[in-house]
Amino acid sequence: MYVILVYDISFEENGQKVLSKVFKICKKYLHHVQNSVFEGDLTEYQILALKAELNVHVRKNLDSIIIFKSRNKKWLDKELWGIQEDKTSNFL
Amino acid sequence: MYVILVYDISFEENGQKVLSKVFKICKKYLHHVQNSVFEGDLTEYQILALKAELNVHVRKNLDSIIIFKSRNKKWLDKELWGIQEDKTSNFL
């Protein structure tokens, strides 16, 4: 399953700490391709594990996470303009 | 063609103005679903028109735009956690 994950973490109520945790969790499972955008090929089990980890930190009343899933990477074309995320970026 | 567009506009060199222009152009073609994330169903012609408009403002050395395209919306599942973008948001 090809996954695109985008998040918008509020800076309210210690949001910086949440942001750093969410970023690190996403980096474990997916490629960081833009500011708050990650993508990658995951199994259903990995998706469940990723969501379980995120669920501990994400505040449903403050933050937003969208996960797009395509059953096959071939069904998804991608076009990138401008600068690419630095592959070694460990923090956004 | 189902499109997901994400952008990361640098605040350098008058970036706030670029951001506002890019946001308004994207709003013309797509639904604003999260901070810098838009989605919607577009024809090939509309995608070309959107890109032509964005191309005037986006700085390839500073900004980043990623366009994911799925030939069919049915091939793309979407999951949303937390707060939804306010449908009437006219500025991020």
Backbone of each chain as ProteinMPNN parsed JSONL, in Angstrom:
{"seq_chain_A": "MYVILVYDISFEENGQKVLSKVFKICKKYLHHVQNSVFEGDLTEYQILALKAELNVHVRKNLDSIIIFKSRNKKWLDKELWGIQEDKTSNFL", "coords_chain_A": {"N_chain_A": [[0.865, -1.197, 0.0], [0.657, 2.107, -1.026], [1.525, 5.023, 0.681], [0.657, 8.355, 1.562], [1.356, 10.759, 3.856], [0.202, 13.542, 5.569], [0.634, 16.154, 7.892], [-0.628, 18.489, 10.334], [0.364, 20.105, 12.942], [-0.653, 21.625, 15.881], [0.744, 24.46, 17.531], [-0.076, 25.074, 20.003], [-0.427, 24.368, 23.555], [2.108, 23.025, 24.281], [2.88, 22.139, 21.787], [5.2, 22.027, 20.237], [6.719, 19.949, 21.225], [5.08, 17.778, 20.679], [5.092, 17.904, 17.931], [7.74, 17.274, 17.331], [7.862, 14.636, 18.203], [5.915, 13.414, 16.579], [7.049, 13.835, 14.108], [9.41, 12.282, 14.278], [8.338, 9.708, 14.58], [6.997, 9.381, 12.15], [9.185, 9.499, 10.45], [10.357, 7.078, 10.971], [8.866, 5.242, 9.613], [8.31, 6.233, 7.095], [9.3, 8.163, 4.111], [10.645, 11.39, 4.341], [9.405, 14.0, 2.566], [8.666, 16.598, 2.224], [8.125, 19.626, 4.039], [5.823, 19.004, 6.004], [5.181, 16.496, 5.084], [5.041, 13.094, 4.236], [5.957, 10.024, 2.651], [5.557, 6.641, 1.355], [5.975, 3.04, 0.927], [3.973, 0.817, 2.579], [3.083, -2.022, 4.571], [-0.176, -3.34, 5.521], [-0.038, -3.976, 8.198], [2.134, -2.421, 9.057], [1.057, 0.095, 8.71], [-0.95, 0.097, 10.631], [0.619, -0.1, 12.917], [2.065, 2.297, 12.764], [-0.024, 4.147, 13.032], [-0.923, 3.509, 15.584], [1.239, 4.321, 17.141], [1.302, 7.078, 16.555], [-1.127, 7.831, 17.557], [-0.825, 8.075, 20.254], [0.21, 10.557, 20.671], [-1.004, 12.538, 19.055], [-3.324, 15.182, 19.139], [-6.631, 15.213, 18.967], [-8.312, 17.346, 18.997], [-6.804, 19.48, 18.317], [-4.841, 18.978, 16.432], [-4.093, 17.807, 13.041], [-4.167, 15.034, 10.914], [-3.701, 13.587, 7.792], [-4.083, 10.711, 5.926], [-3.363, 9.388, 2.897], [-4.05, 6.636, 0.864], [-2.888, 4.458, -1.576], [-3.612, 1.6, -3.381], [-1.67, 0.68, -5.039], [1.531, 1.675, -5.963], [1.993, 2.261, -8.588], [-0.308, 3.37, -9.502], [-0.17, 5.954, -8.923], [0.932, 9.025, -9.817], [3.701, 11.242, -9.545], [4.79, 14.563, -9.167], [7.357, 16.842, -8.839], [8.231, 20.074, -7.953], [10.795, 22.508, -7.688], [12.672, 22.807, -4.621], [14.096, 19.856, -3.131], [13.333, 17.861, -0.279], [15.838, 17.638, 2.135], [17.501, 14.71, 2.23], [18.776, 13.967, 4.559], [17.583, 15.245, 6.521], [16.875, 15.705, 9.852], [15.18, 16.979, 11.298], [12.3, 19.048, 10.956]], "CA_chain_A": [[0.0, 0.0, 0.0], [1.474, 3.336, -1.043], [0.948, 5.967, 1.654], [1.094, 9.751, 1.668], [0.853, 11.258, 5.14], [0.443, 14.971, 5.801], [0.126, 16.523, 9.226], [-0.627, 19.902, 10.731], [0.382, 19.99, 14.404], [-0.827, 22.941, 16.499], [1.818, 24.794, 18.492], [-0.675, 25.266, 21.328], [-0.28, 23.301, 24.583], [3.327, 22.232, 24.178], [2.818, 21.537, 20.458], [6.536, 21.792, 19.664], [7.142, 18.609, 21.658], [4.251, 16.83, 19.926], [5.576, 17.959, 16.547], [9.017, 16.552, 17.233], [7.556, 13.198, 18.365], [5.194, 12.962, 15.386], [8.036, 13.82, 13.009], [10.308, 11.117, 14.448], [7.582, 8.472, 14.321], [6.778, 9.295, 10.688], [10.481, 9.198, 9.808], [10.672, 5.651, 11.166], [8.09, 4.405, 8.69], [8.125, 6.824, 5.759], [10.322, 9.115, 3.634], [10.25, 12.79, 4.522], [9.552, 14.593, 1.235], [8.44, 18.048, 2.27], [7.881, 20.143, 5.378], [5.032, 18.094, 6.873], [4.678, 15.484, 4.141], [5.821, 11.858, 4.199], [5.391, 9.032, 1.747], [6.294, 5.383, 1.325], [5.242, 1.787, 0.75], [3.825, 0.146, 3.873], [2.107, -3.112, 4.664], [-1.318, -2.98, 6.384], [0.426, -4.091, 9.598], [2.962, -1.243, 9.362], [0.156, 1.257, 8.803], [-1.593, -0.01, 11.953], [1.641, 0.193, 13.942], [2.323, 3.746, 12.661], [-1.18, 4.867, 13.588], [-0.959, 3.274, 17.04], [2.273, 5.179, 17.743], [0.886, 8.483, 16.414], [-2.334, 8.019, 18.353], [-0.423, 8.415, 21.625], [0.653, 11.974, 20.74], [-1.83, 13.475, 18.281], [-4.472, 15.718, 19.881], [-7.697, 15.241, 17.952], [-9.0, 18.651, 19.002], [-5.873, 20.554, 17.945], [-3.962, 18.618, 15.32], [-4.749, 17.164, 11.903], [-3.329, 14.111, 10.125], [-4.424, 12.965, 6.682], [-3.358, 9.602, 5.313], [-3.884, 8.933, 1.61], [-3.495, 5.3, 0.57], [-3.152, 3.932, -2.914], [-3.264, 0.177, -3.291], [-0.498, 0.363, -5.832], [2.299, 2.896, -6.252], [1.924, 2.529, -10.04], [-1.52, 4.154, -9.792], [0.015, 7.3, -8.384], [2.042, 9.769, -10.433], [4.182, 12.296, -8.649], [5.561, 15.611, -9.831], [7.986, 17.685, -7.812], [8.828, 21.335, -8.424], [11.54, 23.261, -6.684], [13.687, 22.145, -3.816], [13.739, 18.561, -2.558], [13.644, 17.739, 1.131], [17.178, 17.093, 2.326], [17.318, 13.314, 2.67], [19.328, 13.7, 5.901], [16.954, 16.183, 7.478], [16.356, 14.939, 10.98], [14.106, 17.74, 11.931], [11.727, 19.862, 9.867]], "C_chain_A": [[0.896, 1.239, 0.0], [0.771, 4.422, -0.235], [1.558, 7.362, 1.504], [0.493, 10.264, 2.97], [1.198, 12.751, 5.264], [-0.097, 15.318, 7.183], [0.209, 18.033, 9.44], [-0.763, 19.877, 12.254], [0.305, 21.395, 15.009], [0.308, 23.2, 17.492], [1.252, 25.059, 19.888], [-0.346, 24.093, 22.239], [0.919, 22.413, 24.287], [3.427, 21.522, 22.818], [4.188, 21.225, 19.869], [7.014, 20.378, 20.003], [6.365, 17.54, 20.876], [4.776, 16.725, 18.498], [6.844, 17.12, 16.395], [8.774, 15.043, 17.345], [6.894, 12.653, 17.097], [6.171, 12.84, 14.21], [8.907, 12.563, 13.089], [9.589, 9.805, 14.156], [7.393, 8.301, 12.81], [8.073, 8.922, 9.961], [10.847, 7.723, 9.929], [10.018, 4.801, 10.082], [8.151, 4.915, 7.252], [9.269, 7.768, 5.387], [9.799, 10.536, 3.821], [10.465, 13.537, 3.202], [9.3, 16.091, 1.202], [8.05, 18.428, 3.689], [7.076, 19.187, 6.274], [4.411, 16.986, 6.027], [5.63, 14.295, 4.094], [5.168, 10.9, 3.22], [6.213, 7.743, 1.808], [5.361, 4.198, 1.186], [5.165, 1.067, 2.096], [2.861, -1.035, 3.753], [0.957, -2.624, 5.548], [-0.87, -2.98, 7.848], [1.245, -2.858, 9.983], [2.103, 0.003, 9.522], [-0.513, 1.257, 10.178], [-0.611, 0.377, 13.061], [1.937, 1.7, 13.961], [1.19, 4.522, 13.327], [-1.247, 4.701, 15.109], [0.062, 4.184, 17.727], [1.852, 6.653, 17.701], [-0.257, 8.801, 17.368], [-2.024, 8.451, 19.787], [-0.207, 9.925, 21.749], [-0.326, 12.959, 20.091], [-3.059, 13.887, 19.088], [-5.6, 15.977, 18.885], [-8.397, 16.6, 17.902], [-8.106, 19.792, 18.52], [-5.139, 20.264, 16.63], [-4.766, 17.971, 14.179], [-3.743, 16.268, 11.182], [-4.214, 13.558, 9.007], [-3.527, 11.871, 6.093], [-4.082, 9.229, 4.018], [-3.238, 7.591, 1.315], [-3.874, 4.891, -0.845], [-2.705, 2.489, -2.927], [-1.992, -0.144, -4.057], [0.24, 1.643, -6.222], [2.176, 3.279, -7.728], [0.716, 3.407, -10.376], [-1.354, 5.608, -9.372], [1.204, 7.952, -9.079], [2.446, 10.886, -9.491], [5.036, 13.281, -9.443], [6.111, 16.541, -8.758], [8.596, 18.919, -8.46], [9.675, 21.896, -7.3], [12.443, 22.364, -5.854], [13.171, 20.824, -3.262], [14.118, 18.585, -1.098], [15.029, 17.116, 1.251], [17.028, 15.714, 2.935], [17.792, 13.142, 4.11], [18.617, 14.562, 6.947], [16.414, 15.374, 8.662], [15.315, 15.756, 11.738], [13.564, 18.715, 10.899], [12.205, 21.296, 9.953]], "O_chain_A": [[1.754, 1.416, 0.864], [-0.41, 4.704, -0.435], [2.767, 7.532, 1.344], [-0.72, 10.212, 3.168], [2.348, 13.152, 5.082], [-1.153, 14.834, 7.589], [1.002, 18.736, 8.813], [-1.85, 19.66, 12.79], [1.117, 22.258, 14.676], [0.767, 22.298, 18.192], [2.006, 25.247, 20.842], [-0.034, 22.992, 21.786], [0.777, 21.21, 24.07], [3.994, 20.434, 22.721], [4.335, 20.278, 19.097], [7.63, 19.703, 19.179], [6.93, 16.526, 20.466], [4.892, 15.638, 17.932], [6.988, 16.355, 15.441], [9.42, 14.262, 16.647], [7.254, 11.584, 16.603], [6.127, 11.886, 13.433], [9.113, 11.873, 12.091], [10.163, 8.897, 13.554], [7.604, 7.217, 12.265], [8.07, 8.15, 9.002], [11.565, 7.185, 9.086], [10.553, 3.767, 9.684], [8.058, 4.134, 6.305], [10.095, 8.127, 6.226], [8.649, 10.836, 3.498], [11.607, 13.688, 2.767], [9.683, 16.769, 0.249], [7.67, 17.55, 4.463], [7.631, 18.623, 7.217], [3.263, 16.595, 6.234], [6.841, 14.447, 3.938], [3.961, 10.963, 2.99], [7.368, 7.73, 2.234], [4.141, 4.318, 1.307], [6.197, 0.744, 2.683], [1.945, -1.029, 2.931], [1.091, -1.617, 6.244], [-1.26, -2.116, 8.633], [1.088, -2.313, 11.076], [2.384, 0.86, 10.36], [-0.628, 2.305, 10.815], [-0.96, 1.081, 14.008], [2.046, 2.306, 15.027], [1.435, 5.45, 14.099], [-1.587, 5.64, 15.829], [-0.225, 4.753, 18.781], [2.019, 7.384, 18.678], [-0.341, 9.9, 17.915], [-2.836, 9.1, 20.446], [-0.421, 10.498, 22.817], [-0.452, 14.095, 20.547], [-3.75, 13.04, 19.653], [-5.503, 16.879, 18.053], [-8.998, 16.96, 16.89], [-8.566, 20.919, 18.335], [-4.859, 21.163, 15.837], [-5.941, 17.639, 14.331], [-2.624, 16.681, 10.88], [-5.337, 13.117, 9.252], [-2.353, 12.103, 5.804], [-5.242, 8.816, 4.03], [-2.032, 7.42, 1.491], [-5.035, 4.973, -1.246], [-1.58, 2.171, -2.541], [-1.314, -1.127, -3.759], [-0.362, 2.579, -6.749], [2.243, 4.456, -8.083], [0.705, 4.099, -11.394], [-2.294, 6.398, -9.46], [2.339, 7.494, -8.95], [1.627, 11.406, -8.733], [5.873, 12.9, -10.261], [5.378, 16.969, -7.866], [9.383, 18.814, -9.401], [9.333, 21.784, -6.122], [12.912, 21.32, -6.307], [11.986, 20.676, -2.963], [15.088, 19.234, -0.705], [15.348, 16.167, 0.535], [16.488, 15.567, 4.031], [17.284, 12.277, 4.823], [19.012, 14.594, 8.113], [15.595, 14.471, 8.486], [14.673, 15.283, 12.676], [14.319, 19.167, 10.038], [11.828, 22.124, 9.124]]}, "seq_chain_B": "MYVILVYDISFEENGQKVLSKVFKICKKYLHHVQNSVFEGDLTEYQILALKAELNVHVRKNLDSIIIFKSRNKKWLDKELWGIQEDKTSNFL", "coords_chain_B": {"N_chain_B": [[-8.836, 12.996, -13.208], [-7.464, 12.443, -10.063], [-6.186, 14.725, -7.786], [-3.605, 15.539, -5.468], [-2.2, 18.189, -3.873], [0.666, 19.517, -2.419], [2.383, 22.095, -0.739], [5.377, 23.929, 0.039], [6.291, 26.886, 0.935], [8.881, 29.173, 0.915], [9.708, 31.659, 3.359], [11.538, 33.488, 2.768], [12.786, 36.356, 0.884], [10.388, 37.996, 0.362], [8.442, 36.054, 0.703], [5.948, 35.794, 1.957], [4.119, 37.095, 0.369], [4.208, 35.549, -1.943], [3.255, 33.182, -0.914], [0.617, 33.825, -0.319], [-0.392, 34.28, -2.862], [-0.018, 31.784, -4.095], [-1.632, 30.216, -2.501], [-4.181, 31.277, -3.074], [-4.437, 30.698, -5.8], [-4.38, 27.893, -5.754], [-6.723, 27.458, -4.311], [-8.588, 28.142, -6.163], [-8.748, 26.005, -7.866], [-8.746, 23.679, -6.356], [-9.711, 21.796, -3.344], [-9.192, 23.053, -0.096], [-7.616, 21.269, 2.288], [-5.934, 20.983, 4.425], [-3.417, 22.706, 6.258], [-1.116, 23.265, 4.224], [-2.125, 21.816, 2.123], [-3.926, 20.568, -0.624], [-6.694, 19.21, -2.442], [-8.439, 17.454, -5.126], [-10.608, 16.794, -7.965], [-9.45, 16.981, -11.165], [-9.34, 17.915, -14.629], [-7.006, 17.038, -17.276], [-6.448, 19.343, -18.668], [-7.134, 21.341, -16.799], [-5.209, 20.852, -14.88], [-2.904, 21.579, -16.241], [-3.428, 24.296, -16.588], [-3.521, 25.159, -13.927], [-0.886, 24.654, -13.162], [0.473, 26.375, -14.872], [-0.316, 28.863, -13.891], [0.703, 28.751, -11.27], [3.381, 28.561, -11.823], [4.246, 31.094, -12.386], [4.723, 32.282, -9.974], [6.043, 30.568, -8.152], [9.172, 29.887, -6.716], [11.795, 28.211, -7.855], [14.158, 27.702, -6.603], [13.722, 28.11, -3.965], [11.203, 27.339, -3.069], [8.831, 24.567, -2.704], [6.813, 22.312, -4.45], [4.628, 19.615, -4.511], [2.911, 17.418, -6.561], [0.605, 14.943, -6.457], [-0.879, 12.481, -8.43], [-3.72, 10.6, -9.112], [-5.145, 8.338, -11.28], [-7.71, 7.641, -10.834], [-10.166, 8.498, -8.492], [-11.223, 6.509, -6.953], [-9.159, 4.778, -6.515], [-7.854, 5.684, -4.414], [-7.637, 5.83, -1.026], [-8.719, 7.673, 1.805], [-7.889, 8.936, 4.966], [-8.779, 10.747, 7.775], [-7.629, 12.373, 10.615], [-8.448, 14.115, 13.589], [-8.723, 17.693, 13.538], [-10.706, 19.27, 10.996], [-10.0, 21.137, 8.015], [-11.238, 24.389, 7.948], [-13.907, 24.884, 5.954], [-14.435, 27.39, 5.022], [-12.157, 28.714, 5.058], [-10.222, 31.33, 4.072], [-7.703, 32.024, 4.095], [-4.577, 30.648, 4.994]], "CA_chain_B": [[-7.587, 12.748, -12.484], [-7.55, 12.969, -8.689], [-4.925, 15.424, -7.485], [-3.261, 16.019, -4.126], [-1.099, 19.138, -4.04], [1.221, 20.026, -1.164], [3.444, 23.062, -1.043], [6.19, 24.465, 1.125], [6.753, 28.15, 0.354], [9.867, 29.796, 1.799], [9.359, 33.044, 3.726], [12.587, 34.403, 2.297], [12.545, 37.164, -0.334], [8.99, 38.359, 0.152], [7.706, 34.783, 0.596], [4.551, 35.886, 2.419], [3.302, 37.485, -0.797], [4.152, 34.376, -2.824], [2.389, 32.212, -0.243], [-0.786, 34.244, -0.459], [-0.78, 34.091, -4.281], [-0.082, 30.341, -4.353], [-2.821, 29.723, -1.792], [-5.399, 31.693, -3.811], [-4.502, 29.942, -7.064], [-4.778, 26.509, -5.435], [-8.139, 27.476, -3.89], [-9.444, 28.274, -7.358], [-8.862, 24.724, -8.57], [-8.805, 22.506, -5.475], [-10.257, 21.985, -1.982], [-8.151, 23.222, 0.914], [-7.94, 20.255, 3.306], [-5.052, 21.098, 5.582], [-2.485, 23.824, 6.177], [-0.601, 23.528, 2.862], [-2.548, 20.626, 1.369], [-5.149, 20.735, -1.411], [-7.045, 18.014, -3.227], [-9.632, 17.592, -5.953], [-10.671, 16.118, -9.261], [-9.179, 17.947, -12.244], [-9.026, 17.39, -15.962], [-5.613, 17.304, -17.662], [-6.363, 20.771, -19.051], [-7.14, 22.148, -15.574], [-3.907, 20.671, -14.221], [-1.96, 22.42, -16.998], [-3.738, 25.709, -16.288], [-3.086, 25.381, -12.534], [0.587, 24.695, -13.123], [0.923, 27.599, -15.569], [-0.528, 29.997, -12.966], [1.651, 28.625, -10.153], [4.746, 28.714, -12.344], [4.587, 32.526, -12.397], [5.068, 32.747, -8.613], [6.877, 29.636, -7.385], [10.62, 30.083, -6.917], [12.29, 26.827, -7.863], [15.331, 27.558, -5.718], [13.337, 28.372, -2.568], [9.924, 26.726, -2.699], [8.646, 23.176, -3.14], [5.419, 21.888, -4.691], [4.516, 18.22, -4.96], [1.579, 17.079, -7.071], [0.353, 13.515, -6.62], [-2.057, 12.31, -9.302], [-4.234, 9.237, -9.229], [-6.045, 8.37, -12.427], [-9.105, 7.466, -10.426], [-10.319, 8.768, -7.056], [-11.563, 5.242, -6.266], [-7.926, 4.054, -6.182], [-7.175, 6.419, -3.35], [-8.4, 5.907, 0.213], [-8.278, 8.815, 2.603], [-8.263, 8.867, 6.375], [-8.499, 12.048, 8.405], [-7.687, 12.399, 12.085], [-8.352, 15.439, 14.199], [-9.545, 18.803, 13.068], [-10.819, 19.438, 9.552], [-9.79, 22.508, 7.57], [-12.504, 25.122, 7.907], [-14.242, 24.981, 4.524], [-14.533, 28.78, 4.549], [-10.874, 29.387, 5.32], [-9.773, 31.966, 2.838], [-6.255, 32.172, 4.158], [-4.117, 29.593, 5.926]], "C_chain_B": [[-7.709, 13.321, -11.064], [-6.184, 13.497, -8.259], [-4.81, 15.76, -6.004], [-2.067, 16.946, -4.321], [-0.627, 19.605, -2.66], [2.321, 21.01, -1.508], [4.168, 23.484, 0.228], [6.84, 25.725, 0.552], [7.691, 28.836, 1.359], [9.451, 31.239, 2.108], [10.443, 34.025, 3.295], [12.106, 35.193, 1.082], [11.052, 37.359, -0.589], [8.071, 37.138, 0.017], [6.248, 34.89, 1.02], [3.627, 36.225, 1.254], [3.134, 36.302, -1.752], [3.166, 33.364, -2.243], [0.922, 32.565, -0.46], [-1.265, 34.03, -1.894], [-0.969, 32.603, -4.573], [-1.352, 29.762, -3.715], [-4.086, 30.044, -2.602], [-5.537, 30.927, -5.115], [-4.974, 28.509, -6.782], [-6.254, 26.439, -5.054], [-9.081, 27.566, -5.088], [-9.722, 26.905, -7.98], [-9.203, 23.579, -7.63], [-9.43, 22.846, -4.118], [-9.093, 22.082, -0.997], [-8.449, 22.277, 2.068], [-7.055, 20.325, 4.531], [-4.041, 22.199, 5.297], [-1.974, 24.107, 4.756], [-0.943, 22.356, 1.955], [-3.894, 20.88, 0.687], [-5.445, 19.445, -2.149], [-8.279, 18.281, -4.068], [-9.494, 16.864, -7.271], [-10.473, 17.148, -10.37], [-9.003, 17.222, -13.579], [-7.551, 17.689, -16.251], [-5.435, 18.794, -17.982], [-6.298, 21.665, -17.803], [-5.808, 22.044, -14.843], [-2.864, 21.549, -14.913], [-2.166, 23.906, -16.664], [-3.269, 26.064, -14.873], [-1.567, 25.53, -12.481], [1.124, 25.964, -13.792], [0.783, 28.806, -14.632], [0.491, 29.962, -11.824], [3.077, 28.952, -10.597], [5.21, 30.169, -12.322], [5.171, 32.935, -11.041], [6.071, 31.853, -7.893], [8.348, 29.833, -7.746], [11.285, 28.722, -6.765], [13.465, 26.632, -6.91], [14.965, 27.719, -4.245], [12.131, 27.539, -2.13], [9.86, 25.271, -3.199], [7.155, 22.9, -3.32], [5.466, 20.427, -5.127], [3.071, 17.991, -5.399], [1.512, 15.565, -7.234], [-0.912, 13.384, -7.47], [-2.454, 10.837, -9.341], [-5.272, 9.243, -10.336], [-7.505, 8.253, -11.994], [-9.222, 7.656, -8.916], [-10.583, 7.472, -6.288], [-10.306, 4.505, -5.831], [-7.234, 4.687, -4.997], [-8.081, 6.454, -2.128], [-7.856, 7.073, 1.026], [-8.785, 8.669, 4.031], [-7.869, 10.187, 7.025], [-8.641, 11.921, 9.919], [-7.695, 13.848, 12.524], [-9.192, 16.467, 13.47], [-9.556, 18.865, 11.555], [-10.586, 20.903, 9.231], [-11.152, 23.18, 7.486], [-12.808, 25.408, 6.437], [-14.227, 26.439, 4.06], [-13.187, 29.497, 4.686], [-10.41, 30.052, 4.028], [-8.288, 32.279, 2.915], [-5.745, 31.202, 5.193], [-3.749, 30.174, 7.282]], "O_chain_B": [[-8.01, 14.5, -10.876], [-5.17, 12.806, -8.357], [-5.769, 16.199, -5.369], [-1.042, 16.539, -4.868], [-1.433, 20.036, -1.836], [3.094, 20.798, -2.442], [3.632, 23.402, 1.333], [7.804, 25.651, -0.209], [7.324, 29.048, 2.514], [8.92, 31.946, 1.252], [10.289, 35.238, 3.438], [11.188, 34.796, 0.365], [10.524, 36.942, -1.62], [7.061, 37.181, -0.685], [5.399, 34.162, 0.505], [2.509, 35.719, 1.159], [2.053, 36.083, -2.3], [2.36, 32.771, -2.96], [0.098, 31.698, -0.749], [-2.412, 33.642, -2.117], [-1.944, 32.204, -5.211], [-2.045, 28.936, -4.309], [-4.949, 29.186, -2.788], [-6.644, 30.545, -5.494], [-5.845, 27.982, -7.473], [-6.955, 25.495, -5.419], [-10.226, 27.121, -5.027], [-10.79, 26.673, -8.546], [-9.863, 22.619, -8.029], [-9.648, 24.012, -3.789], [-8.141, 21.303, -1.056], [-9.446, 22.464, 2.765], [-7.402, 19.774, 5.576], [-3.858, 22.566, 4.136], [-2.372, 25.104, 4.153], [-0.137, 21.956, 1.116], [-4.855, 21.333, 1.308], [-4.534, 18.673, -2.447], [-9.061, 19.19, -3.788], [-8.421, 16.387, -7.639], [-11.258, 18.089, -10.488], [-8.574, 16.069, -13.63], [-6.926, 18.492, -15.558], [-4.433, 19.414, -17.627], [-5.517, 22.616, -17.749], [-5.332, 23.017, -14.258], [-2.041, 22.184, -14.253], [-1.209, 24.659, -16.485], [-2.696, 27.129, -14.648], [-1.043, 26.433, -11.828], [2.105, 26.551, -13.335], [1.662, 29.667, -14.589], [1.066, 30.985, -11.454], [3.864, 29.535, -9.852], [6.406, 30.447, -12.25], [6.015, 33.829, -10.97], [6.872, 32.347, -7.1], [8.712, 29.932, -8.918], [11.327, 28.157, -5.672], [13.73, 25.515, -6.465], [15.801, 27.491, -3.37], [12.044, 27.096, -0.985], [10.691, 24.816, -3.985], [6.343, 23.217, -2.451], [6.247, 20.053, -6.002], [2.131, 18.335, -4.683], [2.245, 14.975, -8.027], [-1.893, 14.094, -7.25], [-1.626, 9.956, -9.574], [-6.185, 10.069, -10.326], [-8.413, 8.704, -12.691], [-8.471, 7.052, -8.149], [-10.216, 7.349, -5.12], [-10.348, 3.703, -4.899], [-6.14, 4.269, -4.617], [-9.166, 7.035, -2.173], [-6.675, 7.411, 0.939], [-9.943, 8.327, 4.271], [-6.755, 10.676, 6.839], [-9.647, 11.424, 10.426], [-7.044, 14.7, 11.921], [-10.222, 16.156, 12.871], [-8.559, 18.559, 10.901], [-10.907, 21.793, 10.018], [-12.112, 22.583, 6.998], [-12.044, 26.099, 5.763], [-14.035, 26.717, 2.876], [-13.08, 30.703, 4.466], [-10.23, 29.384, 3.01], [-7.683, 32.734, 1.944], [-6.427, 30.956, 6.188], [-3.345, 29.436, 8.18]]}, "name": "protein", "num_of_chains": 2, "seq": "MYVILVYDISFEENGQKVLSKVFKICKKYLHHVQNSVFEGDLTEYQILALKAELNVHVRKNLDSIIIFKSRNKKWLDKELWGIQEDKTSNFLMYVILVYDISFEENGQKVLSKVFKICKKYLHHVQNSVFEGDLTEYQILALKAELNVHVRKNLDSIIIFKSRNKKWLDKELWGIQEDKTSNFL"}
